Amino acid sequence: MADDAQAPRRPPVGALPPCCAPMCLRLPPPCNPDTLLNITAKKVAETIPFARIEEKYDRIPEPVQRRIVFWSFPRNERDICMYSSLSRIQNNQEPGSLAFCKGMKLLETGCVEQVLQVGFHLSGLVTAPRSPPPPTLPCGDIEPPTKFKVSVSFDRCKITAVTCTCDTKDIFWCQHVVALSLYRIRNADSVGLRVPISETLLQMDRQQLQKFVQYLIAEHHTEVLPTAQRLADEILQQRSEINQIAGAPDPTAGAAADDAHTWHLDETQVCEQVRSYLAQGTYYNANKQLNSLFSKVCSIEGATVSTEIKKAHWLNCDVT
């Protein structure tokens, strides 16, 4: 009984890790009353798909677009913490090892740079931390730090897709995605902001469009030239499929009006993790990890859970 009384209490399901304590998470600073444009843009950005607005109005003034795009990014650091970590810390896991804690450290040490928001797409570079002494090249020079390219797509105040060149395979976001997201929340007014790229193209005449395309191909010809030529061939064929579709896709214009908008969760990695836990049989710690994983998946509002994950959950309930 004495040992039980002295055992450390585990955080309850849904509790945030210590590094996410309120003293670490910044609340929005007090400010003067908002303008009517800001108040409206906040509400619209949170509840209405941008594609629906474009369907209703032939032309949306650029100042209105910029405010809707500005307020469409998540505004609360607790959301970033919630969706980048499990519902509770595992027994053998240090709080500082969580992606959120690592990402916050990257942010506070100035490792995030070249952040740009184009429509509903955020990109930036995150420098990997190096432990002293820094590695050197064969010639004796100090090896430059590794920089990871990070991009985030969002819609109605939810991050819907993330990519990072670190190629981390995990259920949740890597530390670099966390760092970029926190940077955007803390420095929203200083981040470069552009309207969706399709709106920018509409402002160009024929000569400007041709120059834009040629400069783009010239700068990235080794990567995009085959694709550019294929698209050109299809467009020049009047009966091609691409010419039967009105308009063109824009990855910076947000999701379609009828698309589900849920917080990003790599369901493939969830399935792999479930298989790994189930392979451990009735091992007690595996059951606890499964329950923590299911709590996290269920906490993502509106998330579509695959049949395989649901089946694994029922199997786990039978085991426990």
DRENPATOR-36046 format. One line per 10 residues: number of its first residue (from 0); their letters; for each residue x, y, z of N, C-alpha, C, O, CB. Coordinates in steps of 0.2 Angstrom, whole numbers. Each point is the difference from the previous one (the first is absolute). Glycine has a CB too. Layout:
// DRENPATOR-36046
NUM) a) X Y Z X Y Z X Y Z X Y Z X Y Z; ...
END
This chain:
// DRENPATOR-36046
0) maddaqaprr) 4 -6 0 -4 6 0 4 6 0 -1 5 -3 -8 -11 9; 15 6 -2 4 6 0 3 1 -6 1 6 -2 2 -8 13; -1 -3 -15 3 1 -7 -5 3 -4 2 4 -4 6 -14 5; -14 8 -1 -5 3 -4 -1 7 1 -2 4 -4 -4 -15 4; 6 13 7 -1 7 2 5 4 -3 -1 6 -1 -5 -10 11; 12 2 -11 6 4 -2 1 0 -7 4 4 -3 1 -7 14; -9 -1 -15 1 -1 -7 -2 7 -3 -5 2 2 3 -15 -2; 6 15 -5 -2 6 -3 -7 0 -4 -1 -5 -3 13 8 2; -16 2 1 -6 0 -3 1 1 -8 4 4 -2 -10 0 13; 2 -8 -15 1 1 -7 -5 5 -2 -6 1 3 9 -13 -4
10) ppvgalppcc) -1 16 -4 -5 5 -3 -6 -4 -3 0 -5 -3 9 13 1; -15 -5 3 -6 -3 -2 0 0 -8 3 4 -3 -9 0 14; 1 -8 -14 0 0 -7 -3 7 -2 -5 3 3 3 -15 -3; 5 15 -5 -1 6 -3 4 6 3 -1 6 -2 -11 -10 1; 16 2 7 4 5 3 5 2 -5 3 -4 -4 -5 0 16; 4 11 -12 6 2 -4 6 -1 4 1 0 6 -8 9 -11; 13 -10 1 6 -1 3 3 6 3 -3 5 -1 5 -13 -8; 3 7 14 2 6 4 2 6 -4 -1 5 2 4 -14 7; 0 7 -15 3 6 -4 -6 4 -3 1 6 -2 9 -12 0; -16 4 3 -6 3 -3 -3 4 6 -6 2 -1 5 -10 -9
20) apmclrlppp) 4 9 15 -4 3 6 -1 7 -2 3 3 -4 3 -10 12; -12 10 -5 -2 7 -2 6 5 0 0 5 -3 -11 -8 8; 16 2 0 5 5 0 5 0 -6 3 5 -1 -4 -6 14; 1 -5 -17 4 0 -5 -4 2 -7 3 3 -4 3 -12 10; -13 8 -6 -4 2 -5 -2 7 0 -3 2 5 -1 -14 -6; 5 16 -4 -1 7 0 -8 1 -2 -2 -3 -5 14 6 2; -15 1 7 -7 2 -2 1 6 -4 4 4 0 -9 -9 10; 0 6 -15 0 6 -4 0 7 4 -4 0 5 -3 -6 -14; 11 10 8 1 7 4 -7 4 -1 -3 -1 -5 16 1 3; -14 4 7 -6 4 0 1 5 -6 5 2 -1 -7 -3 14
30) cnpdtllnit) -4 3 -16 1 5 -5 -6 4 0 -5 -1 3 12 -7 -10; -7 13 2 -6 5 -1 -6 -4 -3 1 -5 -3 7 15 2; -14 -7 1 -5 -3 -3 1 -1 -8 3 4 -3 -11 1 12; 6 -11 -11 1 -2 -7 -4 4 -5 -5 3 2 8 -14 1; -1 12 -9 -4 3 -5 -6 -5 -2 1 -6 1 9 13 -5; -15 -4 1 -5 -5 -3 2 -5 -5 -2 -6 0 -6 16 2; 13 -8 -6 3 -5 -5 4 -5 4 -1 -6 -2 2 15 -6; 2 -8 13 4 -5 4 -5 -5 3 1 -6 0 9 14 2; -15 -5 1 -5 -4 4 -3 -5 -5 -1 -6 2 -1 16 7; 0 -7 -14 -4 -4 -5 5 -5 -3 -2 -6 -1 -6 15 -2
40) akkvaetipf) 14 -7 1 5 -5 -3 2 -6 5 0 -5 -2 4 15 -5; -4 -8 13 1 -6 5 -5 -5 0 1 -6 0 5 14 7; -12 -6 -7 -6 -4 0 0 -4 -6 -1 -6 0 -5 13 7; 6 -4 -13 0 -3 -6 6 -5 -1 -1 -6 -2 -5 16 -3; 12 -8 7 6 -5 -1 -1 -6 4 3 -5 -2 4 15 0; -11 -10 8 0 -5 4 -6 -5 -2 0 -6 2 4 13 7; -9 -5 -13 -6 -4 -1 -2 -1 -7 -3 -5 -2 -1 10 12; 7 -1 -15 -3 0 -7 6 -2 -4 5 3 0 -14 5 2; 9 -13 -6 5 -2 -5 1 6 -5 -5 3 -2 2 -15 3; 9 14 -3 2 5 -4 -3 -1 -7 -2 5 -3 12 -2 9
50) arieekydri) -10 -9 -8 -3 -2 -7 -8 2 0 -2 2 -5 11 -11 4; -12 8 7 -7 2 0 -1 8 -1 -5 2 -4 3 -12 11; 6 13 -4 0 8 -1 1 2 -8 -3 4 -2 7 -3 14; 1 -5 -15 2 2 -7 -6 -2 -4 -1 3 -5 13 -5 7; -16 -4 0 -6 -1 -4 -5 5 0 -4 1 -5 7 -13 7; -4 15 4 -5 5 1 1 7 -3 -4 3 -3 1 -9 13; 10 8 -10 1 6 -3 5 0 -6 5 -4 1 -6 9 11; 0 -1 -17 4 0 -6 7 2 2 5 -2 -3 -15 4 -4; 10 3 11 7 4 1 0 1 8 -4 4 2 5 1 -14; 4 -7 15 1 2 7 6 5 1 5 -2 -3 -9 -10 6
60) pepvqrrivf) 3 18 0 5 5 0 6 -3 4 -1 -4 5 -7 13 -5; 14 -8 -2 6 -2 2 1 1 8 2 -5 3 3 6 -14; -7 5 13 1 1 8 -4 -5 4 2 -3 5 0 15 -7; -8 -14 -1 -5 -5 3 4 -7 0 -1 -3 5 -10 10 -8; 13 -9 -3 4 -6 -1 5 -1 5 1 -5 4 -4 5 -16; 7 5 13 6 0 4 -2 -1 8 4 -3 3 2 11 -11; -11 -5 10 -2 0 7 -3 -7 1 1 -3 5 -3 15 -4; -2 -15 -6 -3 -7 1 6 -5 0 0 -4 5 -11 7 -11; 16 -2 2 6 -5 0 4 1 6 2 -5 3 -2 6 -16; 0 5 15 4 1 6 -3 -3 6 4 -3 4 0 14 -8
70) wsfprnerdi) -10 -11 5 -3 -3 6 -2 -7 -1 -3 -3 5 -2 14 -2; 6 -14 -8 -1 -7 -1 5 -5 3 -1 -6 0 -5 9 -11; 12 0 13 5 -5 3 -2 0 8 -3 4 3 12 0 -11; -8 -10 11 -1 -1 7 3 5 4 5 3 -1 -6 -15 -1; -3 14 7 2 6 4 2 -2 7 3 4 4 -11 3 -10; 7 -13 8 2 -2 7 5 -6 0 0 -5 -3 -12 7 6; 17 0 1 6 -5 1 -2 -6 3 4 -5 -1 4 15 2; -13 -10 3 -2 -7 3 -3 -5 -5 1 -6 1 -4 13 9; 1 -4 -16 -2 -5 -5 6 -3 -3 -1 -6 -2 -9 13 0; 15 -3 1 6 -3 -3 3 -5 5 2 -6 -2 0 16 -4
80) cmysslsriq) -2 -9 12 2 -5 5 -4 -6 0 2 -6 0 2 15 7; -11 -8 -7 -4 -6 0 0 -4 -6 0 -7 1 -8 14 5; 9 -5 -12 0 -4 -6 7 -2 -2 1 -3 -5 -11 9 2; 15 -4 7 7 -3 -2 3 -5 6 6 -1 0 -4 12 -6; -7 -13 10 3 -4 6 -6 -5 2 -6 1 -2 14 8 6; -6 -14 -1 -5 -5 2 -4 3 6 2 5 3 5 -15 -6; -12 7 5 -5 2 5 4 1 7 -2 3 4 -8 -8 -10; 15 0 7 3 0 6 8 -2 -1 1 -4 -5 -12 2 11; 15 3 -2 7 -1 0 1 -8 2 -3 -2 5 7 14 -3; 0 -16 -6 1 -6 2 5 -1 5 4 5 2 -6 -8 -13
90) nnqepgslaf) 2 -2 15 4 -1 6 7 1 -1 4 3 4 -12 -11 0; 11 5 -10 7 1 -2 1 6 -4 6 0 -4 -5 -13 5; -5 18 -2 1 5 -4 1 7 4 -3 1 4 -4 -7 -13; 13 9 7 1 6 3 -4 6 -3 -1 0 -6 13 -4 9; -15 9 1 -4 5 -3 4 4 -5 -3 2 -5 -3 -1 16; 13 0 -10 3 4 -5 1 -4 -6 3 4 -5 3 1 14; -7 -11 -10 0 -4 -6 -6 1 -5 1 -2 -5 7 -6 11; -13 11 -3 -6 1 -4 2 5 -6 4 5 1 -12 -8 9; 4 2 -16 2 4 -6 -2 7 2 3 5 -2 -6 -14 -6; -2 10 12 -2 7 2 5 4 4 2 5 -2 -14 -9 2
100) ckgmklletg) 15 0 5 5 3 4 6 2 -5 3 5 1 -7 -11 10; 6 1 -15 6 1 -4 -2 6 -5 5 4 -2 -1 -16 3; -10 12 -4 -1 6 -5 0 7 4 2 4 -3 -9 -13 -4; 4 9 13 0 6 4 8 2 1 1 6 -1 -12 -8 6; 15 -2 -4 7 1 1 3 3 -6 4 5 0 -3 -14 9; -2 6 -15 2 2 -6 -2 8 -2 3 4 -2 -3 -16 -2; -7 13 6 -2 7 -1 3 5 5 2 5 -3 -13 -10 0; 12 3 9 3 5 5 7 1 -2 3 5 3 -11 -9 6; 12 -1 -12 7 1 -2 1 3 -7 6 0 -2 -3 -9 10; -8 11 -11 0 4 -6 2 -4 -6 3 2 -5 0 7 11
110) cveqvlqvgf) -6 -16 -6 2 -4 -6 -5 0 -5 1 -4 -5 4 -3 13; -10 11 -8 -5 1 -5 1 6 -4 1 5 2 -9 -11 5; 8 5 -14 1 6 -4 -3 -1 -7 -3 -5 -1 14 7 7; -11 4 -10 -3 0 -7 -7 -3 0 -2 -4 -4 13 3 0; -15 4 9 -7 -2 1 -5 4 -5 1 6 0 1 -10 12; -6 1 -16 -4 3 -5 -7 -4 0 0 -6 0 10 10 -7; -15 0 7 -7 -2 0 -3 2 -7 0 6 -1 -1 -6 13; 0 -5 -16 -4 2 -7 -6 -4 1 -1 -6 -1 12 7 -6; -17 3 7 -6 -2 1 -1 -5 6 2 2 6 -3 -2 -18; -1 -6 11 -1 -5 6 6 -5 0 -1 -5 2 -11 6 -3
120) hlsglvtapr) 18 2 -1 6 -4 0 6 4 4 1 5 -2 -5 -11 -9; 7 2 16 5 4 4 6 -4 -2 0 -7 1 -8 11 8; 14 -1 -10 6 -3 -1 6 3 4 -1 6 1 -3 -10 -13; 9 1 13 6 3 3 6 -5 1 -1 -6 -2 -7 13 8; 13 -5 -4 6 -4 1 2 0 8 -1 5 3 6 -2 -14; -4 -9 13 2 -2 7 7 -3 1 1 -5 -3 -14 4 6; 17 4 0 7 -2 1 0 -5 5 -2 1 6 7 10 -10; -1 -17 3 0 -5 5 6 2 5 5 3 -2 -8 -12 -6; 1 8 14 5 2 6 6 -5 -1 0 -5 -2 -9 10 10; 15 -2 -6 6 -4 0 3 0 7 1 6 3 1 -3 -15
130) spppptlpcg) 1 -8 14 3 -1 7 8 2 -1 3 -3 -5 -12 -6 9; 12 13 0 7 1 -1 4 -6 1 -2 -4 4 0 16 0; 8 -12 -7 3 4 -5 -4 -1 -7 -2 -6 -1 13 7 7; -12 4 -10 -3 -1 -6 4 -5 -5 6 1 0 -11 11 1; 2 -16 -5 4 -4 -4 3 4 -6 -2 5 -2 -6 -14 4; 14 6 -4 4 3 -5 0 -4 -7 -1 -6 0 8 12 9; -6 -2 -14 1 -3 -7 7 -3 0 5 2 3 -14 6 -8; 11 -12 0 6 -3 -2 5 6 -1 6 -1 2 -11 -9 -6; 3 15 2 5 6 -2 1 4 7 5 4 0 -9 -3 -12; 1 -3 17 1 4 7 -5 5 1 0 3 6 12 -5 -8
140) diepptkfkv) -16 4 -3 -5 5 2 -6 -3 4 -1 -6 0 4 12 -11; -6 -2 14 -6 -2 5 -6 -2 -5 -2 4 -4 6 3 14; -7 -12 -9 -5 -3 -4 -7 5 1 -1 1 6 6 -13 -6; -8 14 -5 -6 5 1 -5 -4 3 -1 -6 -1 4 13 -9; -7 -4 14 -6 -3 4 -5 -3 -5 -1 3 -6 3 4 16; -5 -12 -9 -6 -3 -4 -6 4 0 -2 2 6 7 -13 -4; -8 13 -7 -6 4 0 -5 -4 -4 0 -3 -5 6 14 5; -12 -12 4 -6 -4 -3 -5 5 -2 -2 5 3 4 -14 5; -5 7 -14 -5 4 -3 -7 -3 2 -1 -6 0 8 8 -10; -11 3 13 -6 -2 4 -6 3 -4 1 6 -1 5 -8 12
150) svsfdrckit) -11 -1 -12 -6 3 -3 -6 -2 4 -1 -6 2 6 7 -13; -10 3 12 -6 -1 4 -6 2 -4 0 6 -3 6 -5 14; -11 -5 -12 -6 2 -3 -6 1 5 0 -5 5 3 0 -16; -7 9 11 -5 1 5 -7 3 -3 0 2 -5 9 0 13; -14 -3 -4 -7 2 -2 -4 1 6 -1 -5 4 3 -1 -15; -5 11 12 -5 2 5 3 -2 7 -3 -3 4 -6 0 -12; 15 6 9 4 0 6 2 -7 2 0 -2 6 -7 12 -2; 8 -15 -9 2 -6 2 6 -2 -5 -1 2 -6 -11 -6 10; 17 1 -2 6 -2 -4 -2 -7 -3 -1 -5 3 9 11 4; -9 -6 -14 -3 -6 -3 5 -4 -4 -1 -6 -1 -9 13 0
160) avtctcdtkd) 16 -4 0 6 -4 -3 6 3 2 1 6 0 -8 -10 -10; 12 -1 11 7 3 1 5 -4 -4 -1 -6 -1 -2 9 13; 9 0 -14 5 -3 -3 7 2 3 0 6 1 -7 -8 -12; 12 -2 11 6 2 3 6 -4 -4 -1 -6 0 -4 10 11; 10 -1 -13 6 -4 -3 4 -4 5 4 -4 -2 -4 13 -7; -2 -9 15 3 -4 5 -2 -8 -1 3 -4 3 -2 14 5; -7 -10 -11 -3 -7 -1 -1 -4 6 1 -6 0 5 6 -11; -8 3 16 -1 -3 6 -7 -4 -1 -5 2 -2 11 6 9; -6 -15 -5 -5 -4 -1 -3 -1 7 2 -4 4 2 -2 -14; -10 10 12 -3 -1 6 -7 2 0 -3 2 -6 14 1 11
170) ifwcqhvval) -15 -5 0 -7 2 0 -2 7 0 -4 2 -4 2 -13 10; 6 15 -3 -1 7 1 5 4 -4 4 -3 -4 -9 1 15; 6 8 -9 4 5 -4 7 0 3 1 -2 6 -11 9 -9; 15 -6 -1 7 1 2 1 6 3 -4 5 0 8 -12 -9; 2 8 13 1 6 3 1 6 -4 -2 6 2 8 -13 6; -4 6 -15 0 6 -4 -6 3 -2 -1 6 -1 11 -12 -4; -15 1 4 -7 3 -2 -3 3 6 -3 6 0 1 -15 -7; 4 7 13 -3 3 7 4 7 0 -4 5 1 2 -16 5; 8 12 -7 4 6 0 -3 5 -5 -1 6 2 11 -12 2; -11 4 -10 -3 5 -5 -7 2 2 -2 6 -1 9 -12 -8
180) slyrirnads) -11 1 11 -7 2 2 0 5 6 -4 5 0 0 -16 -4; 8 10 9 1 5 6 2 6 -2 -2 5 2 4 -14 5; 3 9 -12 3 7 -3 -6 4 -3 0 6 1 11 -12 -3; -15 3 -2 -6 3 -3 -5 3 5 -2 5 -1 4 -12 -9; -3 3 16 -5 3 5 3 6 3 -3 5 2 -1 -17 0; 11 11 0 3 5 4 2 7 -4 1 5 3 3 -14 5; -3 8 -14 2 5 -5 -4 1 -5 2 2 -6 10 -4 9; -19 2 -2 -5 0 -6 1 7 -4 -1 -1 -6 -7 -7 13; 9 13 -3 0 7 -4 6 1 -4 0 4 -4 -7 0 13; 13 -8 -7 6 1 -4 1 -5 -5 5 1 -4 0 4 14
190) vglrvpiset) -9 -10 -11 1 -5 -5 -2 3 -7 -6 3 0 5 -13 9; 5 9 -14 -2 2 -7 -7 -3 -2 0 -7 1 12 9 -4; -17 1 1 -6 -2 -2 -2 2 -7 0 5 -2 -3 -5 14; 1 -5 -16 -2 1 -7 -7 -4 -1 -2 -4 4 14 5 -8; -16 2 0 -6 -3 -2 1 -7 -4 6 -1 -2 -12 13 2; 1 -16 -1 2 -6 -4 3 1 -6 -2 5 -3 -8 -10 8; 14 1 -8 4 1 -6 -4 1 -6 2 4 -4 7 -11 9; -15 4 -5 -5 1 -6 -2 7 0 -1 3 -6 -3 -15 7; 3 15 5 -2 7 0 6 5 -3 -2 5 -4 -6 -7 14; 14 0 -8 5 4 -3 1 -1 -7 2 5 -4 4 -6 15
200) llqmdrqqlq) -7 -5 -14 1 -1 -7 -6 4 -4 2 2 -6 3 -13 8; -11 12 1 -5 4 -3 2 7 -1 -2 3 -5 -6 -11 10; 13 11 -2 2 7 0 5 0 -6 2 6 -1 -4 -4 13; 5 -7 -15 5 0 -5 -3 0 -7 -5 -3 -1 13 -2 9; -5 9 -12 -1 0 -7 3 -6 -4 4 -4 4 -6 17 -4; 1 -14 -6 3 -5 -4 8 0 1 3 -6 1 -13 6 -9; 13 5 7 7 1 0 3 -2 7 5 -3 0 -6 12 -9; -2 -7 14 2 -1 7 -1 -7 1 4 -3 4 -7 14 0; -3 -14 -6 -1 -8 1 6 -4 -3 2 -5 3 -15 7 -2; 14 0 -7 6 -4 -4 6 1 4 4 -5 0 -10 7 -11
210) kfvqyliaeh) 8 4 13 6 1 3 0 -4 7 5 -3 2 -4 14 -7; -6 -11 8 -1 -4 7 2 -7 -1 3 -3 3 -12 11 1; 5 -11 -9 1 -7 -2 7 -2 -2 3 -5 3 -15 4 -6; 15 5 -1 7 -1 -2 5 0 5 5 -4 1 -8 8 -12; 2 1 15 5 1 6 -1 -6 5 5 -2 3 -5 15 -5; -6 -15 3 -1 -5 4 3 -7 -2 3 -3 4 -14 9 -1; 10 -7 -10 3 -6 -3 8 1 0 3 -5 2 -13 3 -9; 12 7 6 8 1 0 3 -1 7 5 -2 0 -7 10 -10; -2 -6 15 3 0 7 0 -8 2 4 -2 4 -7 14 -2; -2 -15 -4 -1 -7 2 -1 -5 -6 -4 -5 1 -1 9 10
220) htevlptaqr) 9 -3 -16 -1 -4 -6 1 -7 1 -3 -5 -3 7 15 -3; 1 -12 10 2 -7 1 -6 -4 3 -1 -6 -1 13 9 2; -16 0 3 -6 -3 4 -6 1 -4 -4 -5 0 9 7 11; -7 4 -14 -6 1 -3 -1 -1 -7 -5 0 -3 3 7 13; 8 -7 -14 0 1 -7 -4 -6 -3 -5 1 -4 16 4 4; -10 -12 2 -5 -5 -3 -7 1 1 -4 -1 -4 13 -7 6; -11 10 4 -7 2 2 -3 5 -4 -5 0 -3 7 -4 14; 2 10 -12 -2 6 -3 -1 -2 -8 -5 2 -3 12 5 11; -3 -11 -11 0 -2 -7 -7 -4 -1 -3 0 -5 16 0 4; -14 -5 6 -6 -4 0 -6 4 0 -5 -1 -4 11 -9 9
230) ladeilqqrs) -6 15 0 -6 4 0 -1 4 -6 -6 1 -2 7 -1 14; 4 3 -15 0 4 -6 -3 -4 -6 -4 2 -4 14 5 8; -8 -14 -4 -2 -4 -6 -8 -1 1 -3 0 -5 15 -6 4; -14 5 7 -7 -2 1 -4 7 -1 -6 -1 -3 9 -8 12; -1 14 -7 -4 7 -1 0 1 -7 -5 3 -3 9 1 14; 1 -5 -15 0 1 -8 -5 -5 -3 -2 1 -6 14 4 7; -14 -10 2 -5 -5 -3 -7 2 2 -2 0 6 11 -9 -6; -13 12 -5 -6 2 2 -5 -5 3 -4 2 4 5 6 -13; 0 -14 8 -5 -5 2 3 -4 6 -3 -5 3 -2 4 -14; 11 4 14 3 -4 6 -5 1 6 -4 5 0 16 -3 -5
240) einqiagapd) -11 -6 10 -4 0 6 1 7 4 -5 2 3 6 -14 -3; 5 15 0 2 6 3 -4 6 -2 -2 4 3 13 -9 -1; -13 4 -9 -4 6 -3 -7 -1 1 -4 5 -1 13 -4 -7; -11 -6 11 -7 -1 1 -2 2 7 -6 0 2 6 -10 -10; 5 11 12 -2 3 7 1 7 0 5 3 -2 0 -14 7; -10 14 -1 0 7 1 5 2 5 0 -3 5 -12 4 -9; 16 4 3 5 3 5 6 -5 1 1 -4 -5 -11 9 10; 13 -4 0 6 -4 2 1 0 7 -2 4 4 7 -1 -15; -2 -9 13 1 0 8 5 5 3 5 2 -4 -7 -14 2; 1 14 8 4 4 3 1 -2 7 -4 0 5 0 10 -12
250) ptagaaadda) 10 -13 9 1 -3 7 0 5 5 0 -1 6 7 -8 -11; -6 16 3 0 5 6 -7 3 1 -1 5 4 13 -3 -8; -17 -4 0 -7 3 1 -4 -4 5 -6 2 0 7 2 -12; 1 -8 16 -4 -4 5 -3 -6 -3 0 -1 -6 -2 12 12; -2 -14 -2 -3 -7 -2 -7 2 -3 -2 6 0 7 -12 10; -7 1 -14 -7 1 -3 -5 1 5 0 -2 5 4 -5 -15; -10 10 7 -5 1 5 -3 -6 3 -2 1 6 -1 8 -13; 3 -15 4 -3 -6 3 5 -4 4 -2 -5 2 -7 6 -11; 16 1 8 5 -4 3 -1 0 8 -1 5 3 9 -3 -13; -6 -8 13 0 0 8 6 4 2 6 0 -3 -12 -11 3
260) htwhldetqv) 6 15 5 5 4 3 2 -3 7 -4 2 5 1 8 -12; 8 -14 8 2 -3 6 7 1 1 4 1 -4 -13 -9 3; 11 8 8 7 0 1 4 -5 -3 -3 -6 0 0 12 11; 9 -5 -13 4 -5 -4 2 -6 5 2 1 5 2 8 -13; -6 -15 6 3 -6 3 1 -5 -5 -4 -1 -4 -3 4 14; 13 -5 -10 3 -5 -5 -3 -7 2 2 -4 4 9 10 -6; -17 -8 -1 -3 -6 2 4 -6 -2 -1 -5 3 -10 11 -5; 15 -6 -3 4 -5 -2 5 -2 6 1 -6 1 -2 9 -13; 4 2 15 4 -1 5 -4 -2 7 3 -4 4 5 12 -9; -14 -6 5 -4 -3 6 -1 -7 -1 1 -4 5 -7 15 -4
270) ceqvrsylaq) 4 -13 -7 -1 -7 -1 6 -4 1 0 -6 3 -8 8 -11; 14 0 6 7 -3 2 1 -1 7 2 -5 2 2 9 -13; -6 2 15 2 0 7 -5 -5 3 2 -4 5 2 16 -5; -10 -13 -2 -5 -4 3 2 -7 -1 0 -5 5 -9 13 -7; 11 -10 -4 3 -7 -1 6 -1 4 0 -6 3 -4 6 -15; 8 4 13 6 -1 4 -2 -1 8 3 -5 3 4 12 -11; -12 -3 10 -2 -2 7 -4 -6 1 1 -4 5 -2 16 -4; -3 -14 -6 -4 -6 0 5 -6 0 -2 -5 2 -8 11 -8; 15 -5 2 5 -6 0 3 -2 6 3 -5 1 -1 9 -13; -2 1 17 3 -1 7 -5 -4 4 2 -1 6 5 11 -7
280) gtyynankql) -13 -12 -2 -5 -4 4 -3 4 6 -2 5 0 9 -15 -3; -7 6 9 -3 3 6 5 4 4 -1 1 6 -7 -10 -6; 14 11 -2 4 3 3 -3 7 3 -3 4 -4 13 -9 -3; -9 6 14 -4 5 3 2 7 -3 -5 4 -1 4 -11 11; 7 9 -11 2 6 -2 -3 1 -7 -2 6 -2 12 -6 9; -10 -5 -11 -3 1 -7 -7 2 0 -3 4 -4 11 -13 0; -12 6 9 -7 1 0 -1 8 2 -4 3 -2 2 -15 5; 6 14 2 0 7 2 1 5 -6 -3 5 -1 7 -8 13; 1 1 -16 2 4 -6 -5 0 -5 -2 5 -3 14 -7 5; -16 -4 -3 -5 0 -4 -6 5 2 -3 4 -4 6 -16 1
290) nslfskvcsi) -5 11 9 -5 5 3 2 7 -1 -5 4 -1 2 -13 10; 9 11 -8 2 7 0 -1 2 -8 -2 5 -1 10 -6 11; -6 -4 -14 0 2 -7 -7 1 -3 -2 4 -3 12 -11 1; -15 2 5 -7 1 -2 -3 6 3 -4 3 -3 3 -15 3; 3 14 6 -2 6 3 1 6 -5 -4 5 -1 5 -10 13; 6 5 -14 2 6 -4 -4 0 -7 -2 5 -2 13 -6 7; -12 -5 -8 -4 0 -7 -7 2 1 -2 4 -4 10 -13 1; -11 7 9 -7 2 1 0 7 2 -6 3 -1 3 -14 4; 8 14 -1 0 7 2 0 5 -6 -2 6 1 7 -9 10; -3 0 -16 0 5 -6 -7 0 -3 -3 -4 -3 15 1 0
300) egatvsteik) -15 9 4 -7 1 -2 -1 -1 -8 3 3 -4 -4 5 14; -4 -12 -11 -2 -1 -7 5 -5 -4 -1 -1 -6 -4 12 7; 10 -14 3 5 -4 -4 -4 -7 -2 -4 -2 3 14 7 4; -8 -7 -13 -2 -6 -3 4 -6 2 6 0 -2 -11 6 -7; 3 -10 13 4 -6 3 -1 -6 -5 -6 -2 -1 6 7 13; 5 -8 -14 -1 -6 -5 -3 -6 4 0 0 6 10 5 -13; -13 -9 3 -3 -6 3 6 -4 4 -2 -4 5 -7 3 -14; 15 1 6 5 -4 3 2 2 7 1 -4 5 4 2 -16; -5 9 12 1 3 7 -5 -2 5 1 -1 5 5 10 -11; -13 -8 3 -5 -2 5 0 -7 2 -2 -1 6 -5 10 -12
310) kahwlncdvt) 8 -13 1 1 -7 2 5 -2 5 -1 -3 5 -3 0 -16; 10 7 10 5 -1 5 -2 2 7 2 -2 5 7 4 -14; -13 4 9 -2 2 6 -4 -5 4 0 0 6 0 12 -11; -5 -15 1 -4 -5 4 4 -6 2 -1 -3 5 -9 7 -12; 15 -6 3 4 -5 2 4 1 7 1 -4 4 0 1 -16; 1 10 12 4 2 6 -5 0 6 3 -2 6 5 9 -13; -14 -5 6 -5 0 6 -1 -7 2 0 -1 6 -5 11 -10; 5 -15 0 -1 -7 2 6 -2 4 -1 -4 5 -6 2 -15; 13 4 8 6 -2 3 1 3 7 1 -4 5 4 3 -16; -7 7 12 1 3 6 -6 -1 5 0 2 5 6 7 -11
END
